[in-house]
Amino acid sequence: MENFTQTLGAGPLLGIAAGAVALILLLVIRFKVHAFLALILVSLLTAFATGIPAGEIVNTLVTSFGGTLGSVALLIGLGAMLGKMVEHSGGARILADKLVDIFGEKRAPFALGLASLIMGFPIFFDAGLVVMLPIIFAVARRMGGNNVLLYGIPAATAFSVMHVFVPPHPGPVAATELYGANLGLVLLVGILIAFPIWYLTGYLWGKFVSTKYILPVPALFGSIDEDQPANPPKPSTVIAMLLLPLVLIFMNTGLDFLDGAGVVDAENQTWVQILSTIGSSPVALLISVLVATAVLGHRRGEQGTALEKVLDSSLGPVCSVILITGAGGMFGGVLRASGIGDALSNSLEAIGLPIIVAAYVIAVILRVAQGSATVALVTTAGLMAPAVVAGSFSPLEIAAITLASAAGSVFASHVNDSGFWLVGRLMGMDVKTTLKTWTVQQSLESLAGFALTLVIFWIG
């Protein structure tokens, strides 16, 4: 690729990029082609259309795919294992019960939402919501049984916020990789903005809509969750398991900062190198999974094959996400190799549209059009990454652009989004009510997230 010189102008290149995105949407929406296959096919066609030498096309595709998966697959797989251990041990329920005891029944919506925020760090949206709903329904019944949205919307929003903005969830991890952002910085900023986003668009919005739509608690799970273990871990143990990867990753980020400030010497001090390795995201999550396996598994009496099956069951649901993420990285690699990123960067500068705004708008359009937040975020990051690289942004600005793209990817969940049906059906809402409650909530979450990322971008 060193000898490849792009001869097409900015207009044709941007036209090809727009056509490529439109083709992805057409294949996924109209013809129901799996996103993994659609991204590979469009990447191949884009490579041909932009004039990449035929002998280099396969190498470009495979290298981009593998480069993305090298870090993403580890983070998503290990994150899924950690979440499964916490869920299987009964930690989710015991933590929620403890928070309700601390805050009192009158503040139960706040307590359940806070528990969901904590649990949402390692657990994916769908799994987390299903885990928490039996607890939510039990608390709602205790408080009268006719106001499920007061308890359900804050909790569902909490899982959504964590899933969209905070690694190790697949969307922000993939976007971080594609944009070349600092994962520790994205994690730190994501956690900082998660609580205000949840409080404004989840807790307060849940209190509001619960007065507009009085819905009984659905009888989906019975009165209690019968599958919970008899010997769950202590709440403090669960919190420690969730804090462990955060502490290790933040340690690495702090060492990078100290190295840049000249306080430590990462090149020549062995102890700094060892701690940096331990604090790298894959190693931090590996350590956390091993500790969780020992503390939440072996110490509770689970051994051998049974424990292995629990961990194995966490990987199946995330395989599709991992492959789609890799294919999104492939698409981004083709765009970078073809020179489309440079053309996009120059065009954005010419019309005066800031890259962070363009990234948000593109993610919103993709989200509304095809429904999947992950596909919208990965596609946006692949499209915008070359322009970000060419823009010479600071690490904090790149982190803000990454999270702005994430904010756009959650806008206006509706009938083409599986999460729309999950939330609506589990909480006993019809389509019209779900549109008025959940779709509006997702739009508010997107706008609030974008507003906060803009502030971070300006600070950076």
N, C-alpha and C positions, 0 to 999 in steps of 0.2 A: 504493500500500500504506500510505501515511501515514494514510489515513482508516479503515483496517481495524481493527476491534476484535474480538478473539476472545471469543465468548460461551460457548463450551463450557468445562466444568470440567476439572480435572486428570484425573479418572477417565476420561471419554470420550476425551480427547486421548491419554493413555497407552495406552488400548485400541486406538485407531487406529494408533498407532506400533507396538505389538506385532503388530497384524494386518498392517501393511505389511511388517514384517520377515518374518513367517510366509509371506506371499504371495510375497515374493521367493524364499524358500527353496523353496516349493512349485513355483513356476514353473521355477526352475533345476534342482532335483533331480528332481522327479516328471515334469514335462513337458518337460525338456531345452530350455527356452527360453534363448537366449543371454543372459548376464548384462547386456549392454548394453541389449537390448530390455526385459528384465524390470525393470531399474532405471528406465527412462523410463516404462514403463507404470504401475508402482507409484507413481512420483512424481506422475504425472497424477491417478491415483485418490486419492492421499492429499490432494492439493490440493483436489479436489472434496469429499472427506469432511470435511475440517477447516474448510470454509466460506470458503476464500480466494475473493474475488470473481472470477467467471468471466472478466471482462475483463482480469484481471491474471495469470491462471494461466500462459499461454504466456510472457509476459514474465518471470515469476518463474523458470520452467524454463530458458529460454534464457540469462537473465542469470547464473544459478547455474552452468549448464554452462560458459558462456564464461569466467566468472571463475575457475573451477577450471583450465580448460585453458590460460588465459593464461600461467601459470607452469609448470604440470606438463608440458605438451607439450614445451616448450623443454628442460626439464631431462632428461626421459626420452629425447627424441630425440637430444640432444647427448651424453648419457651413453652411449647405445647406439653412436653413431658412434665415440666414444673407445675403448670396449671392443672394437669390431670392428677398429680399426686396430692395437691391441695384439695381438689374437688373430691377425690375418692376417699380421702381420709376423714371427710366430714368437717374439714376446716372452714369451709364457706359458711355452713350453717352455724357452727359454734361461734364464729366471729360476729355474724349478724346478730345472734341472740345476745351476745355480750354487749354489743353497741346499743341495742334496744334497752337493756337493763341500765346502762350508763345514762343514756339520754332520756329515758322515760317513754311511755307509750304515746304521749302527746307529740313528742318529737321523733316518733318512729319513722316517718317518711325521710327525715334528715339522716337518721341513723342507718336506715337500710341503704340509702343512696351513698353514704360515706363508706359503708361496707362494700358496696358494689364498686366504688372507685378503687378501693384497696385490692379487691379480688380481681378487678379488671386489668391489673398490671400484667399477670401472666396468662389469664384465661381469655379466650376469644369471645367475641360478642355473643354468638349463638349459644355456645356452651355455658358461658357465665349467666346469661339470662335464664336458661333452663334450670341451672343449679339454684339460682336465687328465688325463682318464682314460687316454689313451694313454701319458702320461708315468708315471702311477701304476702302470699295468700293467707297463711296462718295468722300473721300479724293483723292483716286487714279484717279477718273474721273476728279476731279478738276485740277489734275496735268497732264492730257493728256489722261488717260484711257487705256494705253497700257503697263502697268508695274505692274501688280497686285502682283507679287512675292516680289517686293521691299517693299511693305507695308504689305503684308499678312504673309510672312515668319517670320519677327521679332515678329509680334503679336502672331501668333500661337506658336512660340517657347516660348514666355513669359508665356503663359498659361501652356504649357507643363512643363517648369522648375518649376513653382510654384506648379503644381499638383504633380510632382514627389518628390520634395525636401522639401516642406514646409507644416507642419500641419496648419489647421485641415483637409487637404486632406486625404482620406482614406488610401492610401498606407503608407506614413510616419507615420501616427497615429498608424496603425496596427503594423508596424515594431517596432515603439517605445515601444508599449505595450509588444510585444513578446520578445524583447531584454531586457526589463526592463530599458530602457534608460530614462533620465530626459527629459520630453517633452519640458520644457522651454529652455533647452540647445540645443535640436535638432532644435527647432524653431529658436533660435538665430543663430546657425551655418548655418541652411538652408537659412535664409535670407541673411546672409553675403556672401554665395557663389552663391546665385541666380543671382545677377547682373552680375558678371564677366562671369558666364556660359552663360547667355543670350546675353551679348554683343559680346562674341567671336563666339558663335555657332548659334546665331539668327540674330542679327543686321548685323554683318560683313558678315556672310554667306548669308543673304538675299540680301545684296548689290551685292555680287559676282554672285549668281545664276540669279539675275534679268538681268544681262548683257548677260547671256548665253541663257536664255529662255524668250523671249518677249511674254507675254500672255495678252490678253485683259481682262478687268474687266467683269466677268460673270453678266448676268442680272437676278440674282436670287432674289434680294430683291427690285428691282425697283431703282429709283434714290434716294429715302429717305426711312427711316424706318417710316412707317405710324402709327405704333403701339405705338410710344413713347408718353408719357403723355405731356400735354400742360404746366404743371407746375412742371418741374423737380427741384430737390434740387440744391443748389449752390455747386460748386466743393469743396469748403472748408468743407461743411457739409458731402459730400461723403467721403472725406479724413479722417475727424474726425471719421466717423463710422467705417472705416477700421482700424484706429489706435487704437481705444478704446480697443479691445480685446488684441492687441499686448502690449499696455501699462500695462494692468492689469496682463497679464501673465508674462511679464518681471518684474513687481513689485514682484510677488511671487518668481521668480528665484533670484532676488536680496536679498530678505529676507532670502531665504535658504542659500545664500552665506554669508550674515552677521551673521546668526545663527551659521554656521560652523566656522566662524572666531571669534566667541565669542562676537561680538558687541551687538547682541540682544539675548534674551533668549526665544525661541519659546515655551518652555514647561511651563513657568511661567508668561509670559507677555500676557495678554488677547488681547491687541491691535495688537500684532504681529499675534496671532492666527486668529483674525478676518480678517486682511488684507491678510493673507495667504489663507484663505478660499475664499475671494473675488477674489484673483488672481489665484486660481486653474482653470484649463482650462475649465471644464464644467460650472462653475459659471461665469467665465469671458465671455464665449460665450453666456450664458443665459442673462446676463446683457446687452450685446451688441445687442442681438436680441430684447429684450424688448425696449431698447433705439431706435433702428432702427425702430421698429414698431410704436413708438410714433412720432419720428421725420420724418421718410420717409413715414409713413402711415397716422396717425391721423392728423398731422399738414398740410398735403396736401389734406385733405378732405375725405380720405378713412376711412370707419367706418365698424364696425360689421361684418356681414357675408362676405362681399366682401374682407375684409382684412384677415379674417380667411381662405378663399379659396385660397388666394395668398400664405399664409404660408403652407397650406396643400398640395398645388401643388408641393412644393419643396421636399416633403418627398418620394413620389412615386419613382422617378428616383434613389434614393440612397438606397432603401431597399435591392435590390439585392447585392449591394456593401457591405452593412452592414452584410448580412447573409454570403456572401463568406468570409468576413474578420473573422467572428466568427468561421466558419468552418476551416479556416486556423489556427486559434488559437487552435482549437480542435486537428488538425493534429500535431501541435507543442507540445501540451500537452501529446499526446501519445508518441511522440519521447522522450520527457523528462522523462516520467514515465518508459519507457522501458530501459533506460540507453544508448540509441543510441548517445545522445549528448556527454556523457563522452567518448564513443568509438571514435567518430569523433574528439573530441578534442585531444585525445592521438595520433590518426593517423596523424592529421595535424602537431602535434609537431614532430612526428617521421620523416616525410618527409620534414620538415622545411618550409612548406607553411604557411605564415601568415594568420590568420583567416580573416583579412580584405580583402585580395586578394581572398581567397577561397569564401567568401560571394559574392564578385563582380562576380567572374567567374560563380558560380552557378546561380546567378540571370540572367546573360547574356544568359546562356544556356536555362533556363526556358523561358525567354522572347522570344528568337528567335524561340523556339520550339512551343509555344502555343499562343503567341501574347498579352495576357493580362498583362499589367505592374503590376496591383494590385495582380493578382494571382501569378505572378513570385516573387514579393516582399514578399507577405505573406508566400508563400511556402518556400522561402529562409530563411526568419526570423524564421519560425517554425523549419526548419532543423538545423539552425546554432545557435539558441538561447541557447541551453544547453551548447554548446562549449564556447560561450561567457561568460555565467555565471560561468563556471568552470575555465575561464582564468584569473579571478581577474583583470579586466581592470578598468581604471579610468573612471569616468562619461564622460569626454570629448572623450576618446577613444571609449567608447560604442556608443556615439552619432555619431562619425566618421564611425564606422562599420555600424550603421543603415543607414546613408546616402550613404555609399558605396554600400550597397545592393540596395538602391533606384536608384543609378546611373546605376547599372547593369540592373535593370528592365526596363529601357527605351531604351536599345540598339536596333538599327536596326528595327524600325517599318516597317512591310511589309504587305503582303496581308492577313495575319491571324489576323491583328490588326484593330479594328473598326476605330481607329483614323487615320489610313492610308487612308481609304476610305473617311472619313469625310473631311480631309484636301484636298485630291486630287480632290474630286468632287466639294466641295464648291469653290475651286479656279480655277476650269475649267481645271485641268490637266489630261492627260491620265496616265495609269499605269506606262509606261516607264518614263515619266517625273517626276511623283511622287516618283518613286524609286531613281532617280538621285538627287532629291532635298530634299524631306522630310525624306526618309530613311537614306540618308547620314547625314542630320542634326541631326536626333535622335542618330545616332552613335557618332557623334562629341560631342553632349550634354552629352552622357554617359561617354565618355572618359575624357572630361573636368571635369565633376563632380567627377569622380573617382580620378583624379589627385589632385584635391583640397581637397578631403576627406583624401587622403594619407598624405598631408601636415598637416592637422588638427590632424590626428592620431599621427604623429611623434611629434607634439607639445605637445599633451596630454600625 
